[in-house]
Amino acid sequence: MELYLQGYKESAIAFELKINITTVRYHKRKIQEKFGTNTFIEAVVKAIKSKMIEI
């Protein structure tokens, strides 16, 4: 999430972490599921509100 907040796109995150872009998308989906949201942005908002991440 932190890289997304810094403005990184999926491809840049994959490059930075040296993983496949499908792995980035998989984890993004899992984060959404964990927060029970329909979009990744909603999950980010919930994480910020619950103070799991800071902006």
N, C-alpha and C positions, 0 to 999 in steps of 0.2 A: 504494500500500500504506500509505503513511503516514497518509492520511486515514482509511482503514479502521481502523488502529491507534488513531486518535484517537476512534473511535466513530461516524464518519460512515456513514450509510446510502448506498446507491447513488444515490438521488434527491438527497441533499444534496451528494454528490460532484459529480454532474452540474451542479447549480446553482452550486456553488463554482467549478468549472472552466469554467463556461459552455459545456458540451457536452451532447449528448443522452444520455439514460440508456442507450440501446443502445450507444453508444460506450464507456461505462463498462463495461458487461457484456462487450463485445468484448475490451477490454484485459484484463479480469479473466481471461477464457478463455485469452488469449494468454500471460499470466503463468503460468497453470497448465500449459499446454503446455510452456513453456520450462523449468519446473522438473520436468516429468514427473510431476505429481501429479494425483490425482483430484478434489481439492477445493482451493478457494482458501486455506483455513486451512492445509492441508499446505504449500502454496507459501509462505505467510507464515512458517511455522515453519522451513522450509528457508532462507529469506532471512535470518532472524534467526540461525540456527546458522552460516551461512556469512559472517556479519557484513556482509551487504549493506545491512541496515537495523538500526537500534538502537531499543530500546523504552525 
